[in-house]
């Protein structure tokens, strides 16, 4: 049955489809798309969740399946639900290429006979769920829920989707990133309880980044990480200096990160110069390669565009979410050969600009969901050997995400309860998670932290690829940095690994020959310079508090007095803002005091 069904599918495709479709969306399916089709046609389920890495071709799979279901009269119409207005139109255009006409402007009333369905947004469903329920009750409907994790963005959206599409004949859920930062259940997704008692989303077919990379469907991603010294003023008027990537509290990381992204400092211009140089190298092999800055807010986006103009002499395309011409600007850039685009969120998910090969992650959103979506803009491959390069600040969360690119995640519905004593930082962790979630889901401008960025500088820190780290710290413009920026833009994945290993070995050998006085930066290989995580900092703070508590009983002095004395002797800020090194120094000092008293 499966073979016959699949061949019927390709016969039913419009003759214009293979010729006009972008790379990878022609009549002949990729192996994973064929596998997913066969799994679906074998089981004929009412609900089906396909998880496929960004750039793998989820749209082609969904529309091929829609074509088969329409052709075999399993359904009579199609409804596509997409996260944004731009994606809604993109779906209608892709469907038209295989002979399925979807109305992307539908709002109410009977649908014109020339259409076989509609394309709408989750927000649109949220406004009038009963309108769409009536439509799916009247005719057998396939509902395609694109990036279905968005149905969990708000309780009202999830409830609206349930209400609207509960009577649907078939529902196909698609996502490249099934995991969320919260525990809102996603409609029409099955959850299975593991041995640990935690329920996780269960996909019917999964095609991860690692598999797609091995198949040559997506590009390998080279992450270029930059650290540097930051200085800012807090709301209380205190001036704080820290090095990006050094262990510090989550609040301090956020403020150092925000300082780095301030367009008035030196960090962003240095990183944009490096990214533009990388783009020039990539364009030697991929002449139309483009670059994208993902900005935190509209003011920053405009400021970055101005910096790009000053650095390159070329104007950057700016895409803002409330700009009426945003979709047109994206389409124009996608079809052209201009070098740079700057966007606020608009291009973070689903938008197809295959020529994007260089990215700058210039936002403080630190959820794995958003990071995966953002990196997904650069991985779509048009021919074998293309590479993607993404520039990042040296922030522990981002480096963790970068090193876990190939890890497949499921949406966790239950959070494990902490055992033992109450975590003194749990409440602030919860607040930070809430802040991250609000940033990830708000399409407007984000609030600034209550601080003033004073100055920043950039240091080339490390290169991450395939879970490994390479490079020696170096100043922008140095020979060490140029070694990595000059990596060819057309390489097979194993060639990238080999080249990075050779360059690091050469740098280590060169470093050993230099006199000590010439080693002005920490000249250790990247894999020997781990970035301390917030969790490790919490453990150090907990250890310090335990030691101080024990010393309180031994000395009879109050906690506050001991902490103040530690700051006076060891230097540095309060424990909540101290680095890992400062905390270890204080732990050692308390141990020294306790030993003397015995």
Phi, psi and omega in degrees: 000319185298313182299315180299315181299318183293319180292327177298325180300308184293331177290331183280345182294145179300140179302332181284344189301306183297324184287325187262344186287151174293169182305135176087359179240028179276177186302323180283122183279151171291163184302317183292322180294319177296318180297318179294319177300313182297320178297318181294311185292333177287317185270332183048053184281159174285320178243137181217126178250115177254121177253116180222136184303146178309136179091357184279338179108045179296323182298315180299314179302312184296317183287328175295318178295318178300317180300317180296315182295322177292315183297325182263013174059024173291323175230163180248343181207164183234137171238122176255129177248121184239160183290328187226164177299318181297315181293326178302314180290324180297320177297316181298321179293317180295320180295321180299329182292339178248018173087013175255118182265116178246138179269110181277354182254007184300136178232321180189168175082184181293147180272138178303143184296341181287345182260149176254010179164189184227161171237125183225173177257163176300322178297321179296321176295320181299327181286318185223069182296324183292329176302314183284329175298316179300320181296316183283339176283329184284325181223148179298123190234138165265124175255120176260116181257098184282135183048062190296343178302339178293339178292347175261005181301321178216154181302320184294322179295316180298315180295321180296318179296318178299314182294316185289319192246008177301323180278000186300145179294314179223145176228126178245115180259133181237144171198149172261343185220084186288343183280148176232167179273356183237186181244026175290123179296142180266128182301144175065015176253132179277140178241134179242139182275129178274181179297337180274003178082004182260133180273132180232152180296143181243113179275149176277333177209131182234133177226098187276172182300320181299316179294318181295324179294316179297327181277354182076016181279329178237163180276150168290143182251124174260119179264127178253114185255135180237132175251212180136164180276136180238148175219131181214165179247129180281172179299329180283355178095000180281139174267130181236136176241138179204159178259126180301126181104343175286151179295129178201175181293164181296322178297316181293321176301315181299319184285323176295320179296314179297324178296318179299321185279353179296121184295345181277349179275191181261344185294307183298313178302321181294318181290321178295322177298315180296317181295322179293323177295319177298320179298318178301318179295315181296322183291346174296327180258330180236087191303331182260011182306139179239165180234150182226131170259124175264107187264160182280326183207174187291321179298315179297319181302314180295321180293321178295321179298322179294318178298318180298319178298318180292322184284317189255339186083356180255148177279138177264144173284126180253127181242114181246143187296329182264010179274125182301332182264016185302311181299319180295320179298318179297314180298317180298316180295318182299322184271352183261201180230011179302154187280315194236143170228142175238130184222151172251102174067327188308329185250018183282341185208131168077332183290131189261103173233080190302338184278355177294122182231346180230133180228151173236118181273094186246046176227156180263015175289126187236038174263145179299329179299307183295319181300314180297321179295317182296311180296330178300341179290343188249355189265350183295121184265139176254334173206158183299143174098346178293139177245158175242145178232127180236126181266131185229153166284150179284087179236130186310313182300314183294320180294325176296314179299317182297321181283348182247026183308324186270358182283130179266131182245155172242160177283120180268125183270334181241140176262132179296140180281143178287139177265162175077211187289162181294135179281116183295343182256002185302320184293317179291327176298318180297316180297319180294321177299319179298316181298317179299318183294319179297318179297321186290335187249355182270128181269357180269190180285145182268149180289147176280152172293157181280072180199170179236122176288130183256310178200156179211153173220155183252144172228128174296125190252301183197166173243134178243134178208128174055039177082358179248159182238142184223162172107163175239146178299141184203157177286148174304137181090351182287165179298323180298316179295316182300327179305320184270325178294336183269011178298133181305148182277351181237100181213148171284155182308317181290332177291324177300310181302312182297317182296317179296320179296318180296318182293321179293318180301319179295319180293321179296316179298319180294320182296322182294334182278343185279143174297152182304323183293343179271349180276080186280348176239165179294101187267067174245144175302150185304322184289351176256009178239066182295145175271123183289132182277165178297326180297318179295322176299317179300321179296319179294319178296319179297318179297318179298315180297324177295316180296317179296319179300319179293322181289332176302312181294327183283320186263336184081003180272149178292158179306311184301321181295318181293316178298320179296318180295321178298318178296321181294318184282315186267341184080174177097173183280179175303161184307322183296338182246002184286151177280171178300317179298318179294320178295318179296321179297320180290322177299316179297322181293318178297318178299320179298315179297316183296322180295321180296327185281343182288000000 
